[in-house]
Amino acid sequence: QLRDDLLDAFGDPEKVGKQVGGDLRAGKKTWLLIRGLELARERGDDELRKELAKAPDARNVVAMIAKLDELGAREAVLEEIGRLEAIAMNELRSIRVPEERKTPLNSLAAMLMARVS
């Protein structure tokens, strides 16, 4: 889900297959947005909060995405994705079954973790 939220804000719309920033426009409380708001509050920056106070169709999504990047929310979500993926792969490796039975799960995990656009 974190990767999907990241792609919603920073992905290539032609590759992602949806409008960039749709979650931000809708005001969805994604991990990315929540972390961005936390970072903004720490810095005394209220630009994101002001945009969220506007009606969805009046929000400047481009500015919101730029602000999330400037605040370090993009980097924070990438770090969290990496942390959670490492945990998941360690758990998969620890399952005590023959390796060939794990192959489909390993393949699926690799495909999902490689999804970057």
N, C-alpha and C positions, 0 to 999 in steps of 0.2 A: 504494500500500500504506500509506503514511503516513496518508493521509486516512482509509482504512478503519480503521486502528488508532485514530485520533483519534475517529472515530464510534463505535467499539466502547466507548470509555470515556465519551465526553461526548455522544453522540448521543441523540436521542429514540427510545426503543425502538419506539414505534408507527410511526415513519417509517423507522427503520433496519431493522426486521424481525427483530431478534434481541435477546437479553438483553444489557443494558448491563453491561459489565465482564466479559464472558465470557473474554476473553483474559487479564485479570488473575487471574480465578479459576483459570484453567488454568495460570497461571504462564508464559504464552508470552513469550518474550524479544523483545518488540516494540521498535522504536526509542523509542517513548514511555516504556516502562518502563525501558529501559536509561538513557535520558537522565535520567529521574526518579531512578534509583538513583545516577547520577553527581552530580546536584545535591544529593541527600540526603547523600552521603558528604562533599561539600565543606562542608556545614553541620553535620556531625556528627549528623545525624538518622538514626536507624535504624528508624523506624516501618515503612517499606516493606519493608525486609529482614526484620523480625520477622513481618510479615503473610505474606510469601512462604515463611517457614520453617514455617508452619502447613499442615495438610492443606487441599487446595483447597476443600472444603465448609465449612471453619472460617474461611476468610479473610473479613475485613470489607471487601468490595469498595467499599462506599460510602466508607469511611474512606480506602481506597487512592486512589480517584479524587479525593477532596478534597485529599489530601496531594500528589498529582501536580500539581494546580492550584495549591496553595499554594507548591510548590517552583518553579513556573514552567515545568514540563515541557510543559504545554498550549501556552503561548506559544512555547516553543522548537520544538515540532513544527509549529506554524503558520508560524513563520519559515522552517523547513526546507522545508515544502511550497511556500511562496512562492518560495524560492530555486530549487528544482528545477523548478517550473513555468515560471519565467522562462527557465531554460536550455533546457527542452524547446521552448518557443515560439520562442525565438531560433533553435534548430536547424531547426524546421519552416519558419520564414520564410526560412532560408538555402538551402533546397532549390531548385535551379534547374529548376523546371517551371512551366508556366502556373498562375496563381493558381486558376483554376477546378478544376484537378486536385487542389489542396490543400483544397478546400472540405469534402469529407467528413472529412478528418483534423482540420481546424480545428473543425468542428462537434462531433466526438467529444471533442476536447480541451476545448472550452468546456463541454460537458455534464459531463465528469468533474471539471473544476475547480470547477464550480458546486455540486457535491454537498456539502451541508453538514448534512444531517440524515438 
